[in-house]
Amino acid sequence: MTITLISVSDLAARLAAGQIDHGRLRVFDLRHDLMDHSVGRRAYGEGHIPGARFLDHETELCASRTGKNGRHPLPTPEHLASLMAAHGVTPDTLVVAYDASGGQYAAHLWWMLRWIGHENVAVLDGGWPAWSAAGLATRSGPAQSLAPLPKAKPRGSLAGSVDAVAVLANIDKQDFVVVDARAANRYRGEVEPMDPVAGHIPGALNRPNTQNLEADGRFKSPAQLRAEFEALLGGRAPQEVVHQCGSGITASHNLLAMEIAGLAGSRLYPGSWSEWCADPARPVAKG
């Protein structure tokens, strides 16, 4: 059975059983700060879940930026597959991702791995704060060196994506609905701390990804998430939904929340607002 979320108690039990030593488990620390890119690696060095390996969203999980392809353009599937192989991930390895931001960075890795055909991936519910609050063991310093596996290839996509051309055409065609995961004031165009243009894609709905979580940073129940997304989508099927945010990260959180809710099959616009607004010919809505 494929899982999308894993509890701290379940992960602790797997670690105690030596699943990392046997190659059955890999844990990745995705802590990050969009305003200070050194935060995640520094936090990892100070303390992390035993056996966890750090991944950097700005370098390892991102392709070269052109100024037109967004703040976090996707790497090639081949690059991502080889990166995972370098960390000892096989097709049978359970990958667990965590962060300290409600799961938004972990969810992005979750989506990226499904994008290259790795289904056995889950997000740690509650992330680093939940692990720390439980008083579980931590480690500091660098990760243990591993002998890399042979160069890997992606196995075929389990997650769909769309590009800016399709999103632009859809404004008239309306084959799908875009759901914007950014904060409401950014969606309305009142503020824009990250990108040069404020506003949203015309016709997009707004679902801030923070609404997927309880006050303790864990995901809401599947039933509650399903009710909330169904109310937002007004009867549209998951396959008619495309998620978007600033650069594809928090949009993955909404996509994961729909999966948790049993609403599988929605897609991601990876370039998101940072790519969209880089072309002044693309329309912008406010309010």
N, C-alpha and C positions, 0 to 999 in steps of 0.2 A: 504494500500500500504506500503510495506516494504521500509525503507530508509536506506542508507548506510552513508550518510553525513548529518549533520545538521548545519545550519548557526548560528552565534551568535545571530542574531535577532530572529530567530525562538526559540532558547533555552531560550532567555530572556523572550519572550512572554509566554512560557510554565511555567517558574518559576513565572511570575507575576500572572498567572492564578491559582497558588496554586497546580500544578500537583504533586509536591513532597509531600505535605501534604496529598493528597488523595491517595498516593501510586501508581499513574500512571506513575511516573517518578523517576529515580534514576540517579544521576550524579556522575561519578567517576573520581578522579584526579589521573593520572598515571605518573606524572612527575618523572623523573628518570635520573640518570647518571651512566653509566656502570663503570666509573672509581672512582666515589665517591658515594657510595650507600646511603649516608645520605642526599644528595641534595634534593631529592623529598619530603621527609617528612618535612624537614626544610622549603622548599618553601611553602608547604601546610600550615604549621603553621603560616607563615608570611602573607599569603593571598591566598584565593581560591574563586571559584565561589560559591555563596550562596547555601547551601544545599549539596554541593559536599562532597564526602567521599573518603578518601585516600586509595589506594591499593598499596602494596609494591611488586614490581616484583621479588625481591630476596627472599622473604619469603612466602607471601600469595599466589602468583601466580606461585610458583615453587616447584617441588618435591625435595626430598633429592638428592644430587649429589654423584655419586659414583666414579668420575674420568673417567668414560667411557660413561656416558649418556649425556654429554654436559653441558653447563653452565646454561641453563634454562630448565631442563627437565620438561615436563608437569606434573602437579598434576593429580590425578585421576579425572575422570568426577564427581564422587560422592563428592570429596572434593570441587571441584569448585561449584557444585550445592548447597552444604550446605553453602559455603562462601557467595554466592549470597543471599540465604535465610536469612542469618544472617544480611544482609544489607537491608532486606525488599523487595527483588526482587521476584515478582510473574511471572507466565507465561505471564501475560498481561502487565507487566511493561516495559516501554521504558527505555532502558539503554543508557546513553550518556557518552562516554569516551573522555577525553582530556588529552593533555600533553603540553610540551613546546618545543617539538623536531620534529615538522612537522607531528605529528600524528603517529610516529612509535610505541610507547608504547601503545597508544590508539588502534591502529590497531591490536595489539597482543591480547588485551582483546576482541576486536570485533570478531576476529577469534575464540578465546577460547570459547566464549559464543555460537557462532554458532556450534562449535564442540560438545557442550552438548545439542544442540537442541533449544537454545534461539535465535529466529530469530529477535526479536524486539530490535535491538541494532544499534547504529549509532556513528560515530566519529565526534567530533566538528571540523568543517573545519577551519583551522587556529589556533585552540587550544587556550591556555592561552594567547599568544601574541595578537591574534585577539580580544579576550574578553577585554584585557587591553586597546588595542588601541581604542576600541569603547567607552571607558569611562564608562563601565557598573559596577554595584555594585559588591563589593567583601566582603568577611568575613575573619576573622582570628581566630586562635584557633582551638580546637578539634571539631569534628562533634558531632551533637546531638545524644544521646543514643537512640537506637531503641529496641523494644521488638522483638526478632528474630522470624521468621516464623518457623513452624514445619520443621524438617529435610527434605530436598528436594532430589529428584533423578533426574539425567539427563533424558531428554525426547527423546533422540535419535539424532544422529549426523546430522547436516545440512552442515558440512564441512568435507572434506576428508583429510586424512594424509597418509604418507607412512613412512616406517622405513628404517634403514640403509641396511638391507638385500635386500629389494626391489631396493634401489638405486644402490647397488653393482651389482645385477643381471642385472639391466637395462643398464649398461655400454656395455654389449654385446648384450642384447635383443633390446634395443632402443625402448621400448614401449612408453616412454615419454621423454620429454626434461626437464632438470633441469635448472632453472633460478636462478642465484646467485645475491642476492641483495646488496652485499657488495661493497665498493668503488673499483674502477678499479685497483688501485695499490695493494690492498689486494687480489683481484681475481687473478691478474697476479703473485702473490707471491713475490712482491718486498718488501713489509713490512707486518708485522703481529703483531699488538699491543696487541692482546687479547689472542691468542692461541699459543701453542708451536710449531706448524708447519705452514709454509706459503704455499700458493698455492690454488688450487681449485679441485673440483671433475672432473675427466676426462669427457669431452663432455659437461660440463655445459656452458651455455651462461651467459653473464653478463649484468645486468640491475640494476645499483645503484638506490636504492629506492629514493634518492634525486631527480632523474629525473622526479618523479611523481608530483612535486610541482612547482608552480609559484614562482616568486621572493618574494612574500609577505607571503609565507608559506602555501598558500591554494592549494588545488589540481587543476591540470589542468582540462580543460573541458573534458567531456566524449569523445567527438569526437577526441580531440587531443591525449588523452590516448589510445584510440582504434587504431588510426593510428600508433602510436609509437610501441605498443605491437604487432600489426599485422606485422609490418615491421621486428621486432625482431624475431618473431616466424615462419615466412616464411610459412604460411598456416596451421600450426598445430592448432588443435582445443584446446580450453581451457582444456578439459578433458585429454589432452596429456601433460599438463604442471604441473611440481612440483616445488614449490618455496623453496629456501634455502638461508641461510645467515650465520651469525656466530653462533647464538643460537636460531633461530626461530622467532626473534622479527621483524627485518626489512623485512624479507621475507613476513611477514603478511601484510606489507605496500604494497608490489607489488601485493599480492593477492587481497587486497582491491581495489587497483587501477584498476585491471582487472575487478572487479565487477562493479566499477563505470563506466567503459568503455562499459559495457554490455557484457563482456566476462566471464560469470560465469562458475564455475565448475572446476577450477584449484585446486591443492592440496598443502599441506605443508609437508615438511620434518622437523619436529620439532627439532630433534637433531642437524641438520645442521652441519656446518664445525667443531664446537667444539666437537661434538660427532664423526664425521667422522675421524678426524685426531688423535683421542685418540687411535685408533687401527693402529699400524704401518703396518699391513698386507693390509690395504686398500690403493689403488693407489692414487697418488697425481700428478696433472698436474700443470705446470707453464707456464707463458707467455700469 
